[in-house]
Amino acid sequence: MKKPSNFKVKPKILISLLTLLCVVCLILSAIVPSFSKPFKFATGIMVVPLQEGVNRIGTWFTDKEELMKSVKKLKSENKKLNEKVDELTEENSLLAQNKYKLDRLEELYNLDNEYSKYKKVAASVIGKDTGNYFNIFTIDKGSSDGIQEGMNVISGGGLVGIVSDVGRNYAKVRAIIDDESGVSASFANTSDSAIVSGDLKKIDEGLINITGIDINAEVSAGDMVVTSQISDKFLPGILIGYVKSVSKDSTGLTKSGTLIPVVDFKHINEVLVIKQLKESLKD
């Protein structure tokens, strides 16, 4: 059995020997320049690639750090831009709504001036029957505001309908396009009389019926139709619409046709209620 070696070098001696070796190498390098070439060559082979690798790693980490900073900055800027876009979109929407409301109020103002001889009250639509059209709808003014059954309702440049039911703070309006509606009318240029009647099927074509026209009446497309002086319920001279077409009836005694109403019965938001009943004009 091999005995373990007892040879040991003391640390102090080892340090001294290494120090001496370094001093000798320095002296030899100074005296003989070519002595250090092998060491430099070895250093170039081992140290330089290691240094280049360390530099590449350092550069990679630096680039990644810069990239992360750029991404973080871009995300922050993108968030701010998105918030600005949302803000501008909301402002644009509000401006569009305000313009639409202003246009409607201007329309009511002009209508109020057009029928200035009548006292009126403005009201907003708060409900309607099922269907695409405002043939029967509810407004936010009632008896407490002086509204009475039979009062005429106007909007959009002309006649909408008539108040058919009244509550304390609301009222129901039956439009002239409703199947149960009928209005005594006349032609503005000839004063010939006719009857304008509602037809919810016809209004899908943007039209309502006009019947009972005298066979000799000179009526043609484009003629203005207004409420008649002889109407029992409607005040005279309120614009209803314009003639679309007219032809002789099968009896040969009268004419009938279609009318384009001046009011858009698909979109009614505000109305004016004329606070004067037709019967009051008879007194």
C-alpha positions as CSV (number, residue, x, y, z in Angstrom):
1,M,0.0,0.0,0.0
2,K,1.3,3.4,-1.1
3,K,1.9,5.8,1.7
4,P,0.5,9.3,1.2
5,S,3.0,12.0,0.5
6,N,3.9,14.3,3.3
7,F,5.3,17.0,1.0
8,K,3.7,20.4,1.8
9,V,4.7,23.9,0.8
10,K,4.0,26.7,3.2
11,P,2.0,29.6,1.8
12,K,4.6,32.1,2.7
13,I,7.2,30.2,0.7
14,L,4.8,29.8,-2.3
15,I,4.1,33.5,-2.3
16,S,7.8,34.3,-2.1
17,L,8.6,32.0,-5.0
18,L,5.8,33.4,-7.2
19,T,7.0,37.0,-6.3
20,L,10.5,36.1,-7.2
21,L,9.4,34.5,-10.5
22,C,7.5,37.7,-11.4
23,V,10.5,39.9,-10.7
24,V,12.7,37.6,-12.8
25,C,10.2,37.8,-15.7
26,L,10.1,41.5,-15.4
27,I,13.9,41.8,-15.4
28,L,14.2,39.4,-18.4
29,S,11.5,41.3,-20.3
30,A,13.4,44.5,-19.8
31,I,16.7,43.0,-20.8
32,V,15.5,40.7,-23.6
33,P,12.4,42.2,-25.3
34,S,11.7,38.9,-27.2
35,F,11.3,37.1,-23.9
36,S,7.7,38.5,-23.3
37,K,6.4,37.6,-26.8
38,P,5.2,34.1,-26.0
39,F,3.3,35.5,-23.0
40,K,1.8,38.3,-25.1
41,F,0.8,35.7,-27.8
42,A,-0.8,33.5,-25.2
43,T,-2.6,36.5,-23.7
44,G,-3.9,37.4,-27.2
45,I,-5.2,33.9,-27.8
46,M,-7.0,33.6,-24.5
47,V,-7.7,37.1,-23.1
48,V,-8.7,39.0,-26.3
49,P,-11.5,36.6,-27.4
50,L,-12.7,36.5,-23.8
51,Q,-12.7,40.3,-23.7
52,E,-14.6,40.5,-27.1
53,G,-17.2,38.1,-25.7
54,V,-17.6,40.1,-22.6
55,N,-18.0,43.3,-24.8
56,R,-20.6,41.6,-27.0
57,I,-22.6,40.5,-23.9
58,G,-22.3,44.0,-22.5
59,T,-23.4,45.6,-25.8
60,W,-26.4,43.1,-26.0
61,F,-27.5,44.0,-22.5
62,T,-27.1,47.7,-23.3
63,D,-29.1,47.4,-26.5
64,K,-31.9,45.4,-24.7
65,E,-32.0,48.0,-22.0
66,E,-32.3,50.8,-24.6
67,L,-35.0,48.8,-26.5
68,M,-37.0,48.3,-23.3
69,K,-36.8,52.0,-22.5
70,S,-38.0,52.8,-26.1
71,V,-40.8,50.3,-25.8
72,K,-41.9,51.7,-22.5
73,K,-41.7,55.2,-23.9
74,L,-43.7,54.2,-27.0
75,K,-46.4,52.5,-24.8
76,S,-46.7,55.6,-22.7
77,E,-47.0,57.9,-25.7
78,N,-49.5,55.5,-27.3
79,K,-51.6,55.5,-24.2
80,K,-51.6,59.3,-24.2
81,L,-52.5,59.4,-27.9
82,N,-55.4,56.9,-27.4
83,E,-56.7,59.0,-24.5
84,K,-56.5,62.1,-26.7
85,V,-58.3,60.3,-29.5
86,D,-61.1,59.2,-27.1
87,E,-61.3,62.7,-25.8
88,L,-61.5,64.2,-29.3
89,T,-64.1,61.5,-30.4
90,E,-66.3,62.4,-27.4
91,E,-66.0,66.1,-28.1
92,N,-66.8,65.5,-31.8
93,S,-69.9,63.5,-30.8
94,L,-71.1,66.2,-28.4
95,L,-70.6,68.8,-31.1
96,A,-72.6,66.8,-33.6
97,Q,-75.4,66.3,-31.1
98,N,-75.4,70.0,-30.2
99,K,-75.5,70.9,-33.9
100,Y,-78.4,68.6,-34.5
101,K,-80.2,70.0,-31.5
102,L,-79.5,73.5,-32.6
103,D,-80.9,72.8,-36.1
104,R,-84.1,71.4,-34.6
105,L,-84.5,74.4,-32.3
106,E,-83.8,76.8,-35.2
107,E,-86.5,74.9,-37.2
108,L,-89.0,75.3,-34.4
109,Y,-88.1,79.0,-34.1
110,N,-88.7,79.6,-37.8
111,L,-92.0,77.7,-37.6
112,D,-93.0,79.8,-34.6
113,N,-92.3,82.9,-36.6
114,E,-94.2,81.6,-39.6
115,Y,-97.4,81.1,-37.5
116,S,-96.7,84.0,-35.2
117,K,-100.4,84.9,-35.0
118,Y,-101.0,81.9,-32.8
119,K,-99.9,81.4,-29.2
120,K,-97.8,78.2,-28.9
121,V,-96.0,76.1,-26.3
122,A,-93.0,73.9,-27.1
123,A,-93.0,70.3,-26.0
124,S,-90.6,67.3,-26.3
125,V,-91.7,63.8,-27.5
126,I,-91.3,61.4,-24.6
127,G,-93.0,58.2,-26.0
128,K,-94.6,56.7,-29.0
129,D,-96.7,53.7,-30.1
130,T,-94.9,50.7,-31.6
131,G,-93.9,51.0,-35.2
132,N,-91.5,53.0,-37.3
133,Y,-93.6,56.1,-37.5
134,F,-94.9,58.8,-35.1
135,N,-98.5,58.2,-35.8
136,I,-99.5,58.3,-32.1
137,F,-97.0,59.8,-29.6
138,T,-96.8,61.4,-26.2
139,I,-95.4,64.8,-25.3
140,D,-94.2,66.2,-22.0
141,K,-96.8,69.0,-21.7
142,G,-100.3,68.6,-20.3
143,S,-103.3,70.4,-18.8
144,S,-101.0,72.1,-16.2
145,D,-99.4,73.8,-19.2
146,G,-102.7,74.8,-20.8
147,I,-102.9,72.0,-23.3
148,Q,-106.4,70.9,-24.3
149,E,-107.8,68.2,-26.4
150,G,-108.3,69.3,-30.1
151,M,-105.3,71.7,-30.1
152,N,-103.2,71.5,-33.3
153,V,-99.6,70.3,-33.3
154,I,-96.9,71.5,-35.7
155,S,-93.3,70.7,-36.4
156,G,-90.8,70.3,-39.2
157,G,-92.4,73.1,-41.2
158,G,-96.0,72.1,-41.0
159,L,-98.9,70.2,-39.6
160,V,-98.1,67.1,-37.4
161,G,-101.6,66.3,-36.0
162,I,-103.9,67.1,-33.2
163,V,-104.0,66.5,-29.4
164,S,-106.3,63.5,-28.8
165,D,-105.9,63.0,-25.0
166,V,-104.6,65.1,-22.1
167,G,-103.2,64.4,-18.7
168,R,-101.9,66.8,-16.1
169,N,-98.3,66.6,-17.3
170,Y,-98.5,64.9,-20.6
171,A,-100.7,64.7,-23.8
172,K,-101.2,62.3,-26.6
173,V,-101.0,63.4,-30.2
174,R,-102.6,61.7,-33.2
175,A,-100.6,62.4,-36.4
176,I,-102.2,63.0,-39.8
177,I,-100.6,59.8,-41.1
178,D,-102.6,57.7,-38.7
179,D,-105.3,55.4,-40.3
180,E,-108.0,57.1,-38.2
181,S,-107.0,60.7,-39.1
182,G,-108.7,62.9,-41.6
183,V,-108.0,66.6,-42.4
184,S,-110.1,69.1,-44.4
185,A,-107.6,70.7,-46.7
186,S,-107.4,73.1,-49.6
187,F,-105.0,73.9,-52.4
188,A,-103.1,77.2,-51.8
189,N,-103.2,78.3,-55.4
190,T,-106.9,77.5,-56.2
191,S,-108.7,77.2,-52.8
192,D,-110.3,74.0,-54.0
193,S,-111.1,71.7,-51.1
194,A,-110.0,68.1,-50.5
195,I,-109.6,65.5,-47.7
196,V,-106.1,64.4,-46.5
197,S,-106.4,61.0,-44.9
198,G,-103.8,58.9,-43.1
199,D,-102.6,55.5,-44.4
200,L,-99.8,53.8,-42.5
201,K,-99.1,51.5,-45.5
202,K,-98.9,54.4,-47.9
203,I,-96.5,56.3,-45.6
204,D,-93.9,53.6,-46.2
205,E,-93.6,55.2,-49.6
206,G,-93.4,58.7,-48.0
207,L,-96.9,59.5,-49.1
208,I,-100.5,60.1,-47.7
209,N,-103.8,60.1,-49.5
210,I,-105.6,63.1,-50.8
211,T,-109.2,62.6,-52.0
212,G,-112.5,64.4,-52.8
213,I,-111.0,66.8,-55.2
214,D,-113.5,68.5,-57.6
215,I,-113.2,67.0,-61.1
216,N,-112.8,70.6,-62.5
217,A,-110.1,71.6,-60.0
218,E,-106.8,72.6,-61.7
219,V,-104.5,70.6,-59.6
220,S,-101.0,69.3,-60.6
221,A,-97.9,67.8,-59.0
222,G,-96.1,70.2,-56.7
223,D,-99.1,72.2,-55.6
224,M,-99.2,73.3,-52.0
225,V,-101.8,71.8,-49.7
226,V,-102.9,73.6,-46.5
227,T,-105.6,73.1,-43.8
228,S,-108.9,74.4,-44.9
229,Q,-110.9,77.3,-43.6
230,I,-113.9,75.0,-43.3
231,S,-112.2,72.4,-41.1
232,D,-113.9,71.7,-37.8
233,K,-110.8,70.9,-35.9
234,F,-107.8,72.3,-37.7
235,L,-106.8,76.0,-37.8
236,P,-106.7,77.4,-41.4
237,G,-103.6,77.9,-43.5
238,I,-101.2,75.4,-41.9
239,L,-99.0,73.7,-44.4
240,I,-99.6,69.9,-44.9
241,G,-97.5,69.0,-47.9
242,Y,-97.2,69.0,-51.7
243,V,-99.1,67.1,-54.3
244,K,-97.2,64.1,-55.7
245,S,-99.8,62.8,-58.2
246,V,-103.5,63.2,-59.0
247,S,-105.9,61.4,-61.3
248,K,-109.6,61.0,-62.0
249,D,-111.6,58.6,-59.9
250,S,-113.5,55.7,-61.4
251,T,-116.8,57.6,-60.9
252,G,-115.6,60.4,-63.1
253,L,-116.9,63.0,-60.6
254,T,-113.9,63.6,-58.4
255,K,-110.1,63.3,-58.4
256,S,-107.8,61.7,-55.9
257,G,-104.0,61.3,-55.5
258,T,-101.1,61.3,-53.1
259,L,-99.4,63.9,-51.1
260,I,-95.9,64.3,-49.8
261,P,-96.2,65.5,-46.2
262,V,-93.8,68.3,-45.2
263,V,-93.1,66.7,-41.8
264,D,-90.7,63.7,-41.4
265,F,-92.9,61.3,-39.4
266,K,-90.0,59.0,-38.8
267,H,-88.1,61.6,-36.8
268,I,-90.0,63.9,-34.4
269,N,-88.3,65.2,-31.3
270,E,-89.9,68.5,-30.5
271,V,-93.2,70.0,-31.5
272,L,-95.2,73.2,-31.0
273,V,-98.7,73.0,-29.7
274,I,-100.9,75.9,-30.9
275,K,-102.8,77.0,-27.8
276,Q,-106.0,78.0,-29.7
277,L,-108.9,75.8,-30.6
278,K,-110.6,76.0,-34.0
279,E,-113.9,76.4,-32.3
280,S,-112.7,79.6,-30.6
281,L,-112.4,81.3,-34.0
282,K,-116.2,80.8,-34.5
283,D,-117.1,82.9,-31.5
